[in-house]
């Protein structure tokens, strides 16, 4: 998002945090209702254009949102969405993306309140690795001919009782409402949101053998010092690495593997 939309999303995130800081507000219910609003806005193109029309007064757009949503979702969700449409958005699509992000953040907040956030982060990462390694599963989850209900049932049979409730909800929503994203992109986005709940960045660490607890702590401390933020490590083992580790933080790759050193030596010899 750019400009006005980024500012509008930041304001909406603050409003969501203020709501979920109140223990009387059920973050899971809020997530469900925001997901329903996302589906509505994604489906009704003309509606989202009206709600983001810069020529219309903010209060008029908020009043329209209130009329449409009151009785369909709870008061907290109505207030939150009304506040969002009062803001200025660079593109009408940004409002849909922002509402979806708030739904995901609300689910992650529920996980944090339950003490499950670390587990949810790890489960999202592991599910991403499973999807990457299983062409059959990926095909089943991205099959355009399959209904959302069928995909949801498949995921619940795979994850039910094996993953935290928030993990299951986030993945089911991603798969059944992909909104044009690849499965891998969606999972990576969810992982970043989960890390951001604790103001942490995500580092994907690939090593030839599992790291010891001491090695993980030392690596985490080094990366935290390097990036100036607490780092959550997603660990993966790949025997082809041969030795050392590869660390990916966002688009940046820090490669310390033996394989890469051998390749670099070969390049120098050839040059």
Secondary structure, 3 states (H helix, E strand, C coil): CCHHHHHHHHHHHHHHHHHHCCCCCCHHHHHHHHHHHHHHHHHCHHHHHHHCCCCCCHHHHHHHHHHHHECCECHHHHHHHHHHHHCCCCCHHHHHHHHHHHHHHHHHHHHHHCCCHHHHHHHHHHHHHHHHHCHHHHHHHHCCCCCHHHHHHHHHHHHCCCCCHHHHHHHHHHHHCCCCCCHHHHHHHHHHHHHHCCCEEEEEEEECCCCCHHHHHHHHHHHHHHHCCEEEEEEEECHHHCCCEEEEECCEEEECCHHHHHHHHHHHHHC
